């Protein structure tokens, strides 16, 4: 079994964030926790990667943020998917599917 945890491919974090926010609005820590949980803790998203990605997605208009209250009672920015982000998510999912099929074909060719 490989040691350590795999690195995310370029652009994958944005896809995972969009998919997570398609389910419900969440604050940053909630997004990272959700991705970690669903991946059975294989994917760990650190703050140094998460927040720059959130800012990029917000700048592109794919998500929006409002101040809210986290489960802990503390103020937190809550992010939600926009209509533009939902369209982008559909496009990203289609590209991911084609990419993963192609990689699996190559890996299965041996």
C-alpha positions in Angstrom: 0.0 0.0 0.0 1.3 3.5 -0.9 2.7 5.6 2.0 1.2 9.0 2.7 -1.8 10.7 1.2 -2.1 11.5 -2.5 -1.8 15.0 -3.8 -4.7 16.5 -5.5 -4.4 17.1 -9.3 -4.4 20.7 -10.4 -8.0 22.0 -10.6 -9.5 19.1 -8.6 -9.9 21.0 -5.4 -12.2 23.5 -7.1 -14.3 20.6 -8.4 -14.6 19.1 -5.0 -15.6 22.5 -3.4 -18.2 23.1 -6.1 -19.6 19.6 -5.6 -19.7 20.0 -1.8 -21.5 23.4 -2.1 -24.0 21.9 -4.5 -25.3 19.9 -1.5 -25.6 22.8 0.9 -24.0 26.1 1.9 -21.1 25.6 4.3 -18.2 27.5 5.9 -14.6 26.7 5.0 -13.9 24.3 7.8 -17.2 22.5 7.0 -16.2 22.2 3.4 -12.8 20.6 4.3 -14.4 18.3 6.9 -17.0 17.2 4.4 -14.4 16.3 1.7 -12.3 14.5 4.2 -15.2 12.5 5.6 -16.5 11.4 2.1 -13.0 10.5 1.0 -12.6 8.4 4.2 -9.9 10.9 5.3 -7.7 10.2 2.3 -8.1 13.8 1.1 -7.1 16.4 3.6 -7.6 20.0 2.6 -5.4 22.4 4.5 -6.3 26.1 5.0 -3.4 27.1 2.8 -5.0 25.4 -0.1 -8.7 25.8 0.8 -9.0 29.5 1.3 -7.1 30.6 -1.9 -9.4 28.2 -3.8 -12.5 29.7 -2.2 -11.3 33.2 -3.1 -10.7 32.2 -6.7 -14.1 30.6 -7.0 -15.7 33.7 -5.5 -13.8 36.0 -7.9 -15.1 33.9 -10.9 -18.6 34.2 -9.6 -19.1 30.5 -9.1 -19.7 30.8 -5.4 -20.8 33.6 -3.1 -20.1 34.2 0.6 -22.0 35.8 3.4 -21.2 36.1 7.1 -23.1 33.7 9.2 -22.7 31.6 12.3 -21.0 28.2 12.5 -22.2 25.3 14.6 -19.7 26.5 17.2 -21.5 29.8 17.5 -18.6 31.7 16.0 -19.0 34.1 13.0 -17.9 32.4 9.8 -18.2 33.1 6.1 -20.7 30.7 4.6 -20.2 29.8 1.0 -22.9 28.8 -1.5 -23.0 27.8 -5.1 -24.3 30.3 -7.7 -26.2 29.5 -10.9 -23.0 30.2 -12.8 -21.2 27.8 -10.4 -23.8 25.1 -11.0 -23.2 25.3 -14.7 -19.4 25.2 -14.2 -19.8 22.1 -11.9 -21.7 20.3 -14.6 -18.9 21.1 -17.1 -16.2 20.1 -14.6 -17.9 16.8 -13.8 -18.1 15.9 -17.5 -14.4 16.7 -18.0 -13.5 14.7 -14.9 -15.5 11.7 -16.1 -13.8 11.7 -19.5 -10.4 12.2 -17.9 -10.9 9.3 -15.4 -12.1 7.0 -18.1 -9.0 7.7 -20.2 -6.6 7.2 -17.3 -8.4 3.9 -16.4 -8.0 2.7 -20.0 -4.3 3.4 -19.9 -3.9 1.8 -16.5 -5.9 -1.2 -17.6 -3.9 -1.7 -20.8 -1.0 -3.5 -19.2 
